Amino acid sequence: MRKVRNFITGLVISVMLILVSGCNIIGNKKSIDNEKLKVITTLFPQYDFVREVAKDRVDVSLLLPPGVESHAYEPTPQDMTNIKKADIFVYTGQYMEPWAEKIVEISKDGKLVIVDTSKGIELIDEEDHDHEEEHGHEEEHDHEHGGKDPHIWLDPVCAQKMVDNIVEGLIKVDKENEEFYKENGEEYKKKLQQLDEKFMETFRKTKYNKIMYGGHFAFGYFAKRYGLEHISPYNGFTPNAEPTPKRIAELIKNIESSGIKVIYYEELINPKVAKIISDQTGAEMLLLHGAHNLSKNELESGISYIEIMEQNLERLKQGLGYYE
């Protein structure tokens, strides 16, 4: 009888040991599974879109340091190392970050999943923008972006396609959470659609349809979406080239003849051009945020892409003469 009891006791202990061992194995596996995906994004909109879609399932970081103007940015060797170590790299496309093409090339056979958020979006040619026809300019344009406008995120409809591309990239790496990413993506796209509808409704009730912009030509997709004119003294899409006195004078004349009382300036750049125009015309200077990147204070505040665009909406109401 004692032998039987000892056998049973030994058997129970053995089973318990197996269960404990099994729990440890499961626990270790779970800890590995719970290690967050590393996602690196180039610009703030992609960073925010990933946050909305993946929530706390990923560790997402913004490549641009706070306060750095995006067009002047070049990745450091440490940045490149961090990208190679990541699971997913999210960028706008070859016309916004031409340096990223090197990463695409060297990562073809590696584990890094690369998400080009411009995939499936028809890019606007520089020559297609209305500002050239409006002013009859024939100067040579700045082709830093290859003659294509990369500022797709400022159109909330294009932003929805960018979200689709991000969802697709996340699923490639983390198939187990496919439904989670899809559901969050669809919920966020609804918010972007609501944002689009707010802009549509607003611009049906504005006195003016011209955005007088003292910054570089970033709002082309936005203006095209909502039937607006977007007038800037800069050639092309980057602030690197100085606008000519002729173009500044034309913008001043446009403000004076139109009756518009606001000149917009862009984020993270000295608004000296807008200041000149404001001094000459008495027009109020207002920020129209292109959302490329954020200041340190903005980033720490946790502001979102949609909040930035809603702030732009309120300032556009002021500048374009919104009426109820």
N, C-alpha and C positions, 0 to 999 in steps of 0.2 A: 504493500500500500504506500509505504514511504517512497519507494522507487517511482511509483506512479505520480505521487505528489511532486517529487523532485523533477520528474520529467515535465510535468505540466508547468511548474514554476519556471524551469529553464526555457521551455517553449514560449511562455509569456514574455520573459525577459528578452529572448531573441527577437520576438515579434516587435516588442517596444523599441529595441535597438534599431531594427530595420525601419520602423516608422519614423524614429527620430532622425536616422540617417537620411531617409527619404525626404523628410521635412527640410533638412539642411540643404539637400540637393535642390529641392524646389525653391527654397528661399534664395539660394545662390543664383539660380536661374532667373528668378524674379528680379533680383537686384540688377542682373545684367540687362534684362529686358527693360527695366525701369530707367536705365541710363538714357538721358535725354538725347535726342538727335541734335547735332550741332548744325545750325543753319546760319550762314553769313549772307547778308544782303548789302547791296551797294548804296541805295538811296533810301530815304525815309519812307516813301509810300510802300515799297516792297516790305520793308521791316514791319510796318504797321499791319499790312495785309497778312503777313505770316503770323503775327501775334493774334489776329482775329480768327484765323483758320485753325491754327495748331494749338492755341491756348498754352497751357503749361506742359504740353507733350514735347516741346522742343526748347532748346536753348538757342535763342535767336540773337544775333548781334549785328549792329550797324557798322559797316566798314568805315564810313566817313566819321571822323572825329567831330564832336559838336562844334558848330560855328564855322566849319570849313566850307567854302564855296565849292560846289560839286564839279564845276567845269575845270577848275584849276587843280583838281586832285589827281595825284599819281600814287599808286599803291607802293608801300615800302616792302623791302624784302621780308620783314616779319609778317606783314599783311598776306603776302603770297604764301608763306609757310602755313599761316593759320587757315587760309582757304583750302590748301591741299589736305589739311588734317580734318576738315569739316565733312559732314555727310552730304550737305546740299549747299550750293552756291546759287544765289538768286540775283540776277542783274536785269537792267532795262533792255539791253540789246547792243548790237555792235556800234550803233550810231551815237549812243550816249556814253558807253564805256568801251572805246576801241581797244584799250589795253586788255580787256577781258577775253578777247579772242585768243590770246596766248594761253590763257588758262583752259579754254575750251579745247585747244589743240593738244596740250600736253596731258589732258585728263581723259582722253577718249577711251583708253584701256584701263582706267583706274576705277575706284569705287565712288568717286565724287559724282553726284548727280547735279547737272547744271540746268538751271531753269532760266531760259530766255523769255521774259514776260511779254515781249513784243510779238511772240509767235502768234500768227493768225490775225494780227492787226495790220490794216493797210496804212502804211506810213505816208505822210504828206511830204511831197517834194518842196524844197525851199522856194522854187519858182512858182509854186501854186498858191502861195500866200498872197492875200489881197493887198498887203501893205505896199508891195512893189508897184502894182497897177495903180493904186490909189495915189501914189506920189510921183509916179513916172521915173523912178530911180533906175539908173543904168550902171551904178557903180559895181565894181567887182564885189561879190559876196564872200563872206567868211565861210569856208567849207570845212570847218573843223569837224562837223558831224557828217561829212560825206554828202552834203546836199539834202539830207533827210532830217525832218524834225523829230527828235526823240522824246518830246515831252508828252507822251501818251497818257500819263497818269492824271493830267489835269482835266481830262474828259471822263466823267464818271461812268460812261458806257464802256470806254476802252478799259477803265479800271476793272470792270467786271470780268473782262477777258483775261486781264492780268491775274486776277484771283483764280480763274479756271486753270491757268498755267501753273500757278503755285500749288493748287490742290493736286494736280497731276504729278508734280515733282515729289510732293510729300508721300503720295501713295506708292510711287516707285520704290521708295526707301522703306516705307512702313505700311505694308499691305494689310497688316492686322487691324489697323485703325482707319481703314478706307472710309467706312461709313461716318466715322467721327469727323474726318476732314471734309467729306462731301456735304454733310449736314451743316457744318459751320460755314463752309464756303457759300452754300445757298442762302443761309441766313444773312450773311454779310452782304451778299449781292443784292438782297432785298433792300438793305439800308442804302447801298449805292444807287439803286433804282429810285428810292425815295428822294435821295439827294438830287438826282437828275430831274425829277419831277418838280422839285422846289425851284431849281434854276429855270426850268421851262416856264413855270407859272409866273415867276418874277419878271422875266424878260418880256412877257406879254403886257406888262404894266409899267414899262419904263419910258420916259420921255425921249431918251437918247439911246443910240445903239453903238456908240463908239467908246472903246476902252483906250484912254490916253495913258500910255504906259511909258514911264521914264526909264524902265529897265530893258533887258534884252528880250528878244521875241520868243517868250515861253508859252504864251496862251493861244497858240494857233489852233490846236485841236478844240480847245474850249470855245473859242470864238466861232469856229466852223459849226460846232454842235448846236450853238444857240443863235446863229444868224447875226453875229456881232462883227463889227470891224475892230481890229486890234492894231493900233498905230504906235509904233516904237521908232525912236531915232537910231536904233542899232541895225547894222547889216547882219543878217543871219541870226543864229540862235545862241551865240556865246557872248558874254560881256567882255571878252578879252580885247576886242577892237574898240577904239574910241569912236563914238558917233561924230559925224562931221557937223560943223556949225550950220551948214545948209539944212541938214535934217532936223536939227534942234529948232531952227528958225521956222521950218515948215510945221513942226508940231505946235509951236507957240501960235502961229497963225491959225492953225486948225482949232485950237482951244478958243481963241478969241472970236473966231467966226461962228463957232458952234454954240457958244453960250455955256459949255460945260465948265464946271467950277472945281474939278478935281483932277489932279495928276497923280497917278499911282507910281509907287516905287517897289522894288523887289527886296526880298530878304537877304541878309548876310553880305550885302554890298553897299559901299558908301553911295548914298542916293544923290550924288552931286549933280547929275543931269536933271533929275526931278526938281532939285532945289533951284537950279538956274531957271527952269521953266516956271516954277512957282513964283519966284521973285519977279519974273517978267510979266506974269499974267494975273497974279493974285490967287491962283488956283490953290486949293488946299491939298496938301500932300497926305496920301493914305497908302498904307501897305496893302499890296496885293500879293499874297504869299504863294510862291510857286512850289512849295513843299519839297524841294530837292533835299534839303537838310534842315536841321533845327539848331537854334542856339542852345547853349548848355542849360539855360533856365527853362526853355521850352521842353527840352528832352526830360529834364527832371520833373516837370509838371505833369508828365504823362499825357500830354495833348495827343489827339488822334488826327489822322488824315481827314476824317469827316468833320471834325471840329474846325480844322484849318479852313476847309472849303466852306463851311457855314459862316465863318468869320469873313471870308472873302465875299460871300453872298451879301452880307449886311453892308459891307463897304461899297460893293457894286450898286446896291440900292441907293446909297447916298450919292454916288458919283454919276449914275445914269438917270437920276430923277424918278425914283419909284413913286407911284401913286396907288392908293387903295382903290 
